[in-house]
Amino acid sequence: MTGVEPQIVPSHTEDVDDSRETSGLVNGISAPSALRDAADRPSSIAGFCRTHRCIIFLSLGFFQLGAVFGGRITKFLSTPNAAQGSNVSLSDKFLAGISESGTWLSGNTRNASGATTTSETTASGATTTSGAATTSGASTTASAPASPTTVSSNPFVFAVPRDGSMGSPIVQPVKPTSKPTTTTAVPTTPFIEYAAMPTVEAGSTDLSSALACLHLTTPGLRDMTYPGDAEAHFEEVNKSFDQWLKKHKYHCAAGYCGPWIENHWIHYFSRLWNERAPGTKLQDIFGPYIPILIPWVDTWVNSGYHFPGGMPEELKEILRPNALYITVAQNDEGLLARVRYPMKDIPNVLVLSAGGYGHVPIPLLMANEKLVRTEVAKRKYVVSFMGSMGHAPRNLRGEMGKIVNAWGKTNKQDVKVGSGKDWRDVMADSVLSLTPRGFGRSSYHIAETFQMGLVPIHIYSDVPWVYYGELWRTERIGFISNLAGLDALLTRLATNITKIAEVEQNVRRLRESHFLPEGVMDQVHRFMMGQPNDLRCQKLPASVK
């Protein structure tokens, strides 16, 4: 099978914020067709300087802020706020570095993703006993250095320490503060139950991890087996859509014409399969799943924002009721966007969703963004948002703008909410970047913020749809709030420079492994293989949007 360079068709997807310009194609990947191709003012906000830059010298012993912050901090004081339970010394809070213990045995070295095994700490800093993240998000001490790894002849198996553990976490955990602190009452993110997915032997057909995910949505899913003819069934399923994909084209939106997240999924894993070594089985690449490598959103948009006749029916007919499938869907409305039957009719299909309706949140990607080099000390705005104010239900973005502007006026701080082609410049000049949901529960702006090495504040409505959920819940890569909690969150962060510094450093260290296309696909690969990763499975939302 050989890749086919797709044509490009101009079109517009519903979830694209076209009030901002987007950069052109960066990575040059062509997707093959299926298989081929202020608390009280002024004391709590005293950490900001309105008209003068504040240069603060921190005596931290052996530790100093790195080049990212240039040893200087503007608009903030380093005095801990008693109300902020997470505010501890920078030497305690900053990362110790990325572990090198997790590698591919196919020659492409990867960083360990930090998922857990017995007595191991996750990238989010939580300890579990079965490879699943805890629900509390508590921090613990760092795990011991990884032991020597066991080499496997399977080119798709991950290196695993001989002692059975998964090696060092990708993010070293936070040490607890030595003094007791109190926490102000702030509206918090609603609890999200993540599936306790045990680590399984790479390349096995053990269904326990996959079923742990799907059982959150469909507890009664039973009698699943791995097909004895997996390779043949894989070909059968994907080839069954050929009649609709012969003239496959990338869709275009906001000046960008792909590749999109579904195209990355298809290209990356088609290549692994097409270039496999002799004797490699489907399970060696995809674990217990039958992958469906179809460009759903391209086909949907190019057909006039609906699937061509017969395509949804073919999907439902070709699937076996006792096999497990996996696919990537970008559409805000999920895999079955505007289809007459619901997801409950195909409960054995695990959906990695970028748009906000599926089982596992993954990044919603456009073109790769460049890393911001502006020192925090030189940034003008405390917080900003540049984008359409109308691309969210119930005027969420408009209400967000009112809250932010009122907060800035009350606390005499520089904030900016608007739109325009200078959105990148404004973001580069901001300490915090608002990333509200769009038509779907996610938005492109989240990934753009991460790729630029900046700190996001995600604003959700009903259900937060954030990839690498434990890292968000423990505030290690960003912050989450609804409208009710936004004012209080801004006040808390305004007096906690140590936290913002820590999070931005984390984002920059995880940029390639978690937020760029190849790193995202690596996380997906690890997820399918039941190996350490930072993706989390949650229950299918009650509604599409």
Secondary structure, DSSP 4 states (H G I P E B T S, - for coil): ----PPEEE----TT--TTS------S-PPPPSTT----STTGGGTT--SSS--------TT----TTTTT---S---PPPTT-TT---HHHHS---------BTTS----------TTEE-TTS-EESSSPPPSS----PPPPPPPPEEP-S-TTPBPEETTS---S-SSPPPPPPSS---------PPP-PBP------TT----HHHHHHHTTT-TT-------TTHHHHHHHHHHTTHHHHTT-EEE-BTTB----HHHHHHHHHHHHHHTPPTT--THHHHTT-EE----HHHHHHHTTSSPPTTHHHHHHHHS-TTS-EEEEE--TT-TTTT-SS-GGGSTTEEEEESSS-SSEE-----SPPPPP---GGG--EEEEEES-SSSSGGGHHHHHHHHHHHHHHHTT--EEEE-STTHHHHHHTEEEEEEE--SSSS-HHHHHHHHTT-EEEEE-SSS---SSHHHHHTTSS-EEE-HHHHHHHHHHHHT-HHHHHHHHHHHHHTIIIIISHHHHHHHHHHHHTT-S-S---BPPPSS--
